[in-house]
Amino acid sequence: MFVIDAPASPIPPVAATPVRRRLTRRRAARFVAPYLYLSPALFLLVVWTYQPLVQALQLSTYSWNLLPTAPMTPVGTANYERLLDLPAFWGALGRTGTLILGLLPFTVVVPVVIAMASRRVTGRARTIYQALVFAPFLVAPVAAAAVWRWLLHPGTGFLAQVTGSGRNWVYEASTAQGVIIAITAWHLIGFAVLVVWAGLAGISGDYDEAARVDGASPGQIRRWITLPLLSPTVLFLILTTVLLSPTLTFPLIDSMTQGGPAQATTNIYYLLWDYAFHSFDAGLSAAAGVLLFFGFGLVAALLVWISEKVAVHDD
């Protein structure tokens, strides 16, 4: 007599189910944890950056005089059309370009020269030297504007007493823009030198030693080794000059010239502020801000792309 065993019924993986659940929870926790750490920064970014940008884009399609009791009238793209037809807009845009080009030698070329020359300074003298170079950047722009306006006063100013010239450098259309560029350069040069020092500190000294062994002169080392390796830092300085210099000049312009004389110092940022708080044309000011955001965004994207290409080439 044969007994045929019945096939064993599959045992449900009761014990394996809690293990899988724990693994699933751990994977979910690992996925969510970075975003939890980033959530405060993302919240502030949305509240203080993207939300105002969306509101500015919305406001640019309305006509409003900033009064809470005044109605906001939808006008579509009329503010943009009106802005592009204004000669003052194109003039301010051209003066902004002149400002940036005038500052680039003082925020790129001169800081590189100063930082390269300071490599020979050692010990405590190096610390004092760096502190003196960086000191102008610590001065508040409004305070600097008051001091420079006193120094450049045509009658009692220091420059007038030294040169004997009664020229009004601040309030003449031919020199006012140059004064703003010079004061801004004096203010930013310390920051730019500090950035170049940081870039030089990141360059390994092995390159210089290997080049000296091969018989390279100090000038050749600077030209063919140090400067190419410093190119990402230089591009960063160019990017910060393009993006930040128009905003950093605003306190100087508002304190010294108020955009004059004859709008000689009115750049695109000051024009934006003038439309909003002098002309009380919120829609036109918002339209200028939106165009400015996207225009400088394209410039920044181009410079970042060039910087990445240079970094890959150096690697």
C-alpha positions in Angstrom: 0.0 0.0 0.0 1.4 3.2 -1.1 0.8 6.5 0.7 1.1 9.5 -1.4 2.1 12.6 0.5 0.0 15.6 -0.3 2.0 18.6 -1.5 2.9 20.9 1.3 1.0 24.2 1.3 3.1 27.3 0.9 3.9 29.0 4.1 3.1 32.7 4.0 6.2 34.8 4.7 4.9 36.1 7.9 8.3 36.8 9.3 9.6 38.5 6.2 6.8 41.1 6.0 8.0 43.2 9.0 11.5 43.1 7.6 10.4 44.4 4.3 8.4 47.1 5.9 11.4 48.2 8.0 13.6 48.3 4.8 10.9 50.3 3.0 10.8 52.8 5.9 14.5 53.1 5.9 14.7 53.8 2.2 11.9 56.3 2.5 13.7 58.0 5.4 16.9 58.1 3.4 15.1 59.7 0.5 13.2 62.3 2.5 16.0 63.2 5.0 18.0 65.5 2.6 14.9 67.4 1.6 14.0 67.9 5.3 17.4 69.5 5.9 16.9 71.6 2.8 13.3 72.6 3.5 14.1 75.7 5.6 16.4 77.1 2.9 13.9 76.1 0.2 11.1 77.8 2.1 13.0 81.0 2.4 14.1 80.9 -1.2 10.5 80.5 -2.3 9.2 83.3 0.0 11.9 85.8 -0.6 12.9 85.1 -4.2 10.4 83.3 -6.3 7.2 84.7 -4.8 8.3 88.3 -5.3 9.4 87.4 -8.8 6.0 86.0 -9.6 4.3 89.1 -8.0 6.6 91.4 -10.0 5.7 89.5 -13.2 2.0 89.9 -12.3 2.4 93.6 -11.4 4.1 94.3 -14.7 0.7 93.7 -16.4 -1.1 96.3 -14.4 -1.3 100.0 -14.2 -1.1 101.1 -10.5 0.2 104.2 -8.6 1.1 102.3 -5.4 -1.8 103.8 -3.4 -3.8 101.1 -1.6 -7.1 102.8 -2.4 -6.3 103.1 -6.1 -7.5 100.4 -8.5 -5.1 98.1 -10.3 -6.0 98.3 -14.0 -4.9 95.3 -16.2 -3.0 96.6 -19.3 -1.4 93.4 -20.6 2.0 94.0 -22.2 1.5 97.8 -22.5 4.1 98.5 -19.8 6.7 96.6 -21.7 5.9 98.3 -24.9 6.0 101.7 -23.3 9.2 100.9 -21.5 11.0 99.8 -24.7 9.9 103.0 -26.4 11.4 105.2 -23.6 14.8 106.8 -24.5 15.6 106.9 -20.8 15.5 103.1 -20.5 18.0 102.6 -23.3 20.2 105.4 -21.9 20.2 103.8 -18.5 21.0 100.4 -20.0 23.9 101.9 -21.9 25.2 103.7 -18.7 24.9 100.3 -16.9 27.1 98.7 -19.5 29.6 101.6 -19.2 29.6 101.2 -15.4 30.4 97.5 -15.7 33.1 97.9 -18.3 34.7 100.7 -16.2 34.7 98.5 -13.1 36.1 95.3 -14.7 39.8 96.5 -14.7 39.5 97.4 -11.0 37.7 94.2 -10.0 39.7 91.7 -12.1 43.0 93.0 -13.4 44.2 95.2 -10.5 43.2 92.6 -7.8 45.1 89.9 -9.7 48.2 92.1 -9.9 48.0 93.0 -6.2 47.4 89.4 -5.1 50.3 88.2 -7.2 52.6 90.9 -5.8 51.6 90.2 -2.3 52.8 86.6 -2.5 56.3 88.0 -1.7 55.1 89.5 1.6 55.4 87.0 4.4 54.9 86.9 8.2 53.0 89.5 10.2 53.5 92.1 7.4 51.4 90.0 5.2 48.5 90.1 7.6 48.7 93.9 8.0 49.0 94.2 4.2 45.8 92.1 3.7 43.9 94.1 6.3 44.8 97.4 4.7 43.7 96.2 1.3 40.4 94.8 2.6 39.6 97.8 4.8 37.7 99.9 2.2 35.2 97.1 1.7 34.1 97.4 5.3 33.1 101.0 5.0 29.4 101.5 4.6 28.5 102.9 1.1 26.5 105.8 2.5 29.4 106.8 4.8 31.8 106.5 1.9 29.6 108.7 -0.2 29.5 111.4 2.4 33.3 111.4 2.8 34.0 111.3 -0.9 31.6 114.1 -1.5 33.5 116.2 1.0 36.8 115.3 -0.5 35.6 116.2 -4.0 33.9 119.5 -3.0 34.9 122.2 -5.5 35.6 124.8 -3.0 36.8 123.3 0.3 37.5 119.7 -0.7 40.9 118.0 -0.4 41.2 117.5 -4.1 40.4 121.2 -4.9 43.0 122.4 -2.3 45.7 120.0 -3.6 45.2 120.6 -7.4 43.9 124.2 -7.1 41.0 123.3 -9.4 37.5 124.4 -8.6 35.9 121.8 -10.9 32.7 120.2 -9.6 33.6 116.6 -10.2 30.4 115.2 -8.7 27.8 117.5 -10.4 29.2 117.7 -13.9 27.7 115.4 -16.5 31.1 114.7 -18.0 32.7 113.5 -14.8 29.9 112.2 -12.5 29.9 108.7 -14.0 33.6 108.5 -13.6 33.4 109.5 -10.0 30.8 106.8 -9.3 33.1 104.2 -11.0 36.1 105.3 -9.1 34.4 105.2 -5.7 32.8 101.8 -6.4 36.2 100.5 -7.5 37.8 101.7 -4.3 35.1 100.0 -2.3 35.2 96.6 -4.2 38.9 96.2 -4.8 39.5 94.7 -1.3 36.8 92.0 -1.8 38.2 91.2 -5.2 41.7 90.8 -3.9 40.5 88.6 -1.1 38.8 86.3 -3.7 42.0 86.1 -5.8 44.0 85.3 -2.6 41.6 82.4 -2.0 42.1 81.2 -5.6 45.8 81.3 -5.3 45.7 79.4 -2.0 43.8 76.6 -3.8 46.6 76.2 -6.4 49.1 73.5 -5.4 52.8 74.6 -5.1 53.8 71.4 -6.8 53.1 73.0 -10.2 55.6 75.8 -9.5 58.3 73.4 -8.2 57.9 71.1 -11.2 58.2 74.1 -13.6 61.3 75.4 -11.8 62.9 72.0 -12.1 62.2 72.1 -15.8 63.9 75.5 -16.0 60.9 77.8 -16.2 61.4 81.4 -15.1 59.0 83.1 -12.6 57.4 85.1 -15.4 56.7 81.9 -17.4 55.3 80.2 -14.3 52.9 83.1 -13.8 51.9 83.3 -17.5 51.5 79.6 -18.3 50.7 78.0 -15.0 49.3 80.4 -12.3 47.0 82.5 -14.5 45.4 79.5 -16.3 44.7 77.8 -13.0 43.3 81.1 -11.7 40.8 81.4 -14.6 37.8 80.1 -12.6 38.4 82.8 -10.0 38.7 85.4 -12.7 35.4 84.4 -14.3 33.8 84.5 -10.8 35.0 88.1 -10.4 33.6 89.0 -13.8 30.3 87.4 -12.9 30.0 89.2 -9.6 31.0 92.5 -11.2 28.3 92.2 -13.9 25.6 91.2 -11.4 26.4 93.2 -8.3 28.0 96.4 -9.4 24.8 98.1 -10.6 23.2 97.4 -7.2 26.2 98.3 -5.2 26.3 101.7 -6.8 22.8 102.5 -5.8 23.6 104.0 -2.3 26.4 106.1 -3.9 24.1 107.5 -6.6 21.2 108.1 -4.3 23.5 109.9 -1.7 25.7 111.9 -4.1 23.9 112.6 -7.4 20.3 111.3 -7.3 20.8 110.0 -10.8 22.0 113.4 -12.2 23.3 115.6 -13.5 21.0 115.2 -16.5 20.7 111.5 -15.7 24.4 111.0 -16.2 24.6 108.5 -13.4 21.2 106.9 -13.7 21.8 103.2 -14.3 19.1 100.6 -14.9 18.6 99.9 -11.1 18.3 103.5 -10.2 15.8 104.0 -13.1 13.7 101.1 -11.8 13.6 102.7 -8.4 12.8 106.1 -9.9 9.8 104.8 -11.8 8.4 103.2 -8.7 9.0 105.8 -5.9 9.3 109.1 -7.8 6.9 108.6 -10.7 4.7 106.2 -8.8 4.4 103.9 -11.8 4.5 100.5 -10.2 3.7 98.6 -13.5 6.4 100.3 -15.4 9.0 99.7 -12.6 7.9 96.0 -12.4 8.3 95.6 -16.2 11.8 97.0 -16.0 12.6 94.7 -13.1 11.4 91.6 -15.0 13.4 92.5 -18.1 16.4 93.2 -15.9 16.0 89.8 -14.2 15.9 87.8 -17.4 18.6 89.9 -19.1 21.1 89.5 -16.3 20.0 85.9 -15.9 21.1 85.1 -19.5 24.4 86.9 -18.9 24.9 84.9 -15.7 24.1 81.6 -17.5 26.6 82.4 -20.2 29.3 83.2 -17.8 28.6 80.1 -15.7 28.7 77.9 -18.9 32.1 79.4 -19.8 33.3 78.9 -16.3 32.4 75.2 -16.4 34.0 74.8 -19.8 37.2 76.4 -18.5 37.2 74.2 -15.4 36.7 71.0 -17.5 39.6 72.1 -19.7 41.9 72.7 -16.8 41.1 69.3 -15.4 
